Amino acid sequence: MSIAEIGRLWPEYEANARLIAAAPDLLEAAKAAVLVLQAANRITGKGANAVAALCAAIAKAEGKEAA
């Protein structure tokens, strides 16, 4: 059974497959966003919550505990 056939039977499987396929790109984008947000935070004092949330998500994706 192909992914497309499974997707027609269970749409969430197709959505999950797309998310899994995009995961490496999403992880790299999150890491880049942390750097940008940290720089902005040093200037504006804002965005610390977003940085913390991204760092926690990155740690989870990498199988590590959040710092």
N, C-alpha and C positions, 0 to 999 in steps of 0.2 A: 504494500500500500504506500503510495507516495504522500508527501507532505500536503500536496494540493488536495488529494482525496480525503485525507484526514481533516483538512481545513473545511471542506464542504460538509463533512459530517459533524465536526465540532469546531466552530469558528474560533473558539478561544485557543485551540491548539495552534492554529495558523498565526494568531496574534502573538502567542508565546514564542513561536519559532522566529518571527521577525524580531522580537525583543532580544532573544538570545543572539541572533545574528548581529544585531546592532550593539550589543553589550561592550565589546572592546572599544569601539568608537566612542560610546557614551562615557566609558571610564576615562579615556584620554581627554575628552572634552571637560569632564568634571575636574580633572587634575589641572587643566589649563585655567578653568574658571576660578579655582581656588587661588591661583597665583594673582590673577587680575583683581579678585575681590580683596585679597590681603593687601595689595598695593593701594587700592581705593580706600580700604579701611584705615591705613596709616595716614592718609590725607584727610579723610572726612570723619573718621571715627564711627562710620556706619558700616553695616554689613557683617558684623561679627557673627550674628545668628546664622546667616547664610553660609559663611565659611565653616562654622561648626557642623551644620547639617550636611554640607558636601563632604567634609572630612569623615564624618560618621558613615555616610553612604559608601565612600571610597574604601574605608576600612572593612566594611561589611562585604563589599564586592571582592576584596582581596583576602577574605578569610581572617582578618585581624580584628583585634578589639580597637574601638575608637580611643584616641588619646584624650 
